[in-house]
Amino acid sequence: MIIEVEAKEKPIFTNETERCLWLAGMGRWDEAHAFVEKLKEPGSSWIHGMLHRQEGDLANAKYWYHKVDKRVPKETVSFMDEWKEIVKELLT
């Protein structure tokens, strides 16, 4: 997934979590947010929090991070660094 996003290539998705993370990695916030709202697995709340952090809605982000027992990353952690961490944890 990381390679595809860096190459700006669309992979063949095997599930909606992959599609959601690819959209987020490509900067397609609205589409990623629409997908994450449909996801049921626990990791989707982490993705949801990341998306709201990127949007700048920290109050909403905190809610979603809390649901998966995560802390909001420090301001020094870039969106893409967090995105890569999520991809590695949820897709490997």
Buried (B, 14 or more C-beta within 10 A) or exposed (E): BBEBBEEEEEEEEEEBBBBBBBBBBBEBBEBBBEBBEEBEEEBBBBBBBBBBBBEEBEEBBBBBBEBBEBEBBEEEEEBBEBBBBBBEEBBE
